């Protein structure tokens, strides 16, 4: 996957997990403006772990994550939200977390909060 300033979100070599249990090994993702991306996998494949590492809810053990060219790998999740990152999960039919990213037509990142 190419990496350059045209990427909205660029993740390279992301390792992550919980405690001593490693869940992700070297995951890459490149999202460009206007693209729609689907993460598809079996239960336990690491989809949620990857998304949580992107938004900073869990720490990426290695690799890097860039948003609009800025390295956000070690940035706090609250600061990632200020830059437009959001994440939403559902558990038992109830929305638990809203934290993803989007891009407005003017090219700026949109972090509008909706429930």
N, C-alpha and C positions, 0 to 999 in steps of 0.2 A: 504494500500500500504506500502511495506517495505521501511524503510529509513536506508541507511548505506553509507559507503564510495564508494561503487560500483556505486552509482547514478551519472550520468553526470549532471542532473538537478533535483533538489528536491524542491518542493514548498509545504508548509503545512499551512493550515488555512488562505490563503490569502484573505483579504478583501480589496476592492479598489472601487473607484468611482470618480466622478467629482463634485467639490464643495460640496454641502450638499447632493447630490444624491449618495447613495450607490448602486453599480451595482453588486459587488461580495460579497458573504458571505461564508467564510471558504473553498475556493477552494484548492484542493490538486492535485498534479501532480508529478509523478516519471518517469524520463526518464533515461534509462540505455544505455551505449555504444552499438551502433549497432541497436538500436530500431528506428522505424519510428512511429511518433505519429500524429494523426489527431484530431483536435478540430472541432467538428461538432455541430451545433446548429442553431436555428432560428435566424433571424435578431433581434438584441437587446438582445440576450441571454448573452452577456458579453465576447465573444471570443476575440475581439480586446482589450477590457479593460484588460483582463487577460494577453494577450501577451505584452501589453504596460507596465503592472506592472512588468512582468518578466524582461524586458530589461531596466526598470528604466525611461521610458518616463512619467509615472505617479507613484506616491508613493503608495506602499502597506500600507494600514492603520493599518493592523495587520497581524500576521503570519510571516513566514520566507521563504526566497528563498536562496537556496544554489547551487552553481555551482562548480562541482568537489570537494564537501565537504566544500568549503569556503562560509561563510555567506555573501551574497551580498545584503541583504535586504535594507540596508541604503546607499549602494554604488551609486555614480553618474553614470548615463548612459554611459558617456564617458569612465569611468573606467571599466564598464561591457563590453563595446566593446573591450577594450584592452585585456580582458580575453576570448574573442571569442563570445560574445553575439551579435546577429544581429536580425534585424526586418525589414521586407519589407512590405509596403502597396501599394495598387493600388487604384487610384481614377480617374474616367473618363478615364481609359485606360492608365494613366500615373503613373510611379513609383514615389512615393513621399518621402519615407523614406527607407533607408537601414541601419539598425542598428542591429541577430539570433545567433545561435551557431552551431558549428559542431565539429567533432573530426577527427583529422588526423590519418592515420594508426599507427603512432608512439605513439598514446595515448595523444598527446598534443592537446589543443583546437585550432581550425583554425578559424581565423577571417578575412580571405581573403575578400577584398572588390571587388565586381563585380557589373556591371550595366547591 
